[in-house]
Amino acid sequence: MVSYKKIMVRLLLVVEMVLFFGNFLYSKNGLMAIVALKHENMQLSQEISEIKDSLFMMEEQLVQWNRYPFYKEKVAREQLHMIRPDEIIYFNL
């Protein structure tokens, strides 16, 4: 027959293990928090790469703007809807 002390020691050991693994998984700095931070880190890395791509495209547009006068006129006509003083614009409805 198992003594009362051995049962209590085993019970306390089981409770301690449950508390340890619960703390390991779900505490503020536990495994679940680390997984969530890794996921957030991946999202932020993806956002950074998208912003870098956007910045690269804008730098290319700036180079074209400074290098080619035709590009300035194209932007002025298409995006800013500007015309020269002697031109007439026709709209298709």
Steps between C-alpha positions, in 0.01 A plus 500: 500500500625844404546732791329834542832687460575339162153587368535862613849530346377360169195727505713805573740398222212475252360837610844656470545358149157628392576846636845501341374406153204737532741779585735389221225518239270781607696749709590852389833378359384146425503298184169636371624858542817415309300346215278810485805728492657295220178531300494877558867519403428322170213739425717803573781360282255458214372855551858631499575324172183646343600849614852448363354397163277807502798720586701347216219574253474859625875545464476372143222751429715775648790404275270501197355834611846658520642334190219511241294814430245283315422324829425834669252584225344154519444531876365852464251394233385165642510545876466876546266553201693800376500631144697753305338839444429437131350150537138386509404186693220271392349253744335174400191437705 
